[in-house]
């Protein structure tokens, strides 16, 4: 499981966790704490070249992403809202 340091998420009292990580198929993303989700969050998964592999909108603190079709490697998951709260999490596909 990977969690993100709260210092990377200014003015929040929550953190995102991704598990399992590394993963082969489905990763679960959970928000621990009190997220302000009245603004939809956009989740992007990018490969190491910066190409967007997946993008989806979320409106709740817990969701799953299917990475089974991804090539093995390292990806960056960005979770952001219009209020400039942004989190980056490294996800490893094996």
C-alpha positions in Angstrom: 0.0 0.0 0.0 1.2 3.5 -0.8 -0.1 6.6 1.0 0.7 10.2 0.1 2.2 12.6 2.6 -0.3 15.1 3.8 2.2 17.9 3.1 1.6 17.4 -0.6 -2.1 18.1 -0.1 -2.3 21.7 1.3 -5.3 22.7 3.3 -6.8 19.2 3.6 -7.2 16.8 6.5 -7.2 13.6 4.4 -4.9 11.4 2.4 -5.3 9.0 -0.5 -4.1 5.4 -0.3 -3.7 2.9 -3.2 -3.6 -0.8 -2.6 -2.3 -3.3 -3.6 0.7 -1.5 -5.0 2.3 -3.1 -7.0 -0.7 -4.7 -8.6 -1.7 -6.9 -11.6 -5.3 -6.0 -12.2 -7.4 -3.8 -9.8 -6.2 -1.1 -7.5 -8.4 0.3 -4.8 -8.1 3.9 -4.0 -9.4 5.1 -0.7 -9.6 8.5 0.9 -8.8 8.5 4.6 -10.0 11.4 6.6 -12.5 14.1 5.5 -12.3 14.9 1.8 -14.1 17.8 0.4 -15.8 16.1 -2.6 -18.4 18.7 -3.4 -16.1 19.4 -6.4 -15.7 16.4 -8.6 -12.2 15.1 -8.7 -10.5 14.1 -11.9 -8.2 11.0 -11.8 -5.6 10.6 -14.5 -3.1 7.8 -14.9 -0.1 8.6 -17.0 2.8 6.5 -18.2 6.3 7.7 -17.6 6.3 9.6 -20.9 3.4 11.7 -19.7 0.8 10.1 -21.9 -2.6 9.9 -20.3 -3.6 6.2 -20.2 -6.8 6.7 -18.2 -9.0 9.6 -17.1 -12.2 9.5 -15.0 -14.2 11.7 -12.8 -15.0 10.7 -9.3 -17.4 12.0 -6.7 -16.6 9.8 -3.7 -13.6 8.9 -1.6 -13.4 5.2 -2.5 -13.1 3.8 -6.0 -11.3 1.2 -8.0 -9.3 1.3 -11.2 -8.7 -1.6 -13.5 -5.1 -1.7 -14.7 -5.1 -5.2 -16.1 -4.7 -3.9 -19.7 -1.7 -1.7 -18.8 1.8 -2.8 -19.8 4.0 -3.7 -16.8 5.7 -0.6 -15.5 5.5 2.5 -13.4 2.6 5.0 -13.7 1.7 8.2 -12.0 -1.9 8.6 -10.8 -3.0 12.2 -10.3 -6.1 13.1 -8.3 -7.1 16.7 -8.6 -10.1 19.1 -8.2 -10.9 22.5 -9.5 -9.8 23.9 -6.1 -6.2 23.1 -6.9 -5.9 20.2 -4.4 -3.7 17.8 -6.2 -2.2 14.4 -5.2 0.3 12.3 -7.2 0.8 8.6 -6.4 3.2 6.2 -8.1 1.4 3.0 -9.1 3.4 -0.1 -10.2 1.8 -2.6 -12.6 3.5 -6.1 -12.6 
